[in-house]
Amino acid sequence: MSGVIVTNPPKASLAQADALAGHGVATVHEALGRTGSLGPALRPVQQGVRIAGTAVTALCWPGDNLMIHAAVEQCGEGDILVVTTTSPCTDGLFGELFATALQRRGVRGLITTTGVRDTAELRAMNFPVWSKAVSAQGTVKATGGSVNVPVAIGGRIVRPGDIVLADDDGVMCVPRERAAEAIEASVARTAKEEASRAAFAGGQLGLDRYGLRETLERLGVTYRSYEEHLRDGAAP
């Protein structure tokens, strides 16, 4: 497998990434019409952490982390390293030595469809990671791949310079061209959620706030007392 290392791709601004981090994955995902999720398989090795940054992508051969070494050189302040392989791989391609090098360069975290190891050390050094597996299985450094090319994760294309947002709810990607739109929509979504939160805290029901009683009626859902329900032949 030959490959390419692309240098200096266009990127969204870190100010845009930081603005989206203030809202979180669930809110931004809803705000963009439920698009951008990289799927439920990517899970954090830590809890209570939220990051956002610009993607540096690495496409590796299964069981081979050579291109992660190459990607480290391309990473800088505010980036998030996004790693995937040409076919499924759960080997531990990434550990605390890589994290040490990336942390020194100002990288905010790792997203990988592979396995990771040294998870206790990663948590201790506060380097956030989302992965599909945890595995002590080691790797080789023998096959070429690519850095800073578009990669597919969870049916979604992640390009270098796109914004990646990750927290306990999962991981999503915002195309760099849609960053301003995503911020505006997320601000509006957050305001809407805050209004609903206040209403629910005051005792209002979602059935009334969202007009769902009419939806139930339209769908033919009816109310019956327990006695009426039994008379209709239901099991007690």
Order of alpha helices (4+ residues) and beta strands (2+ residues): alpha-alpha-beta-beta-alpha-beta-beta-alpha-beta-alpha-beta-beta-beta-beta-beta-beta-alpha-alpha-alpha-alpha
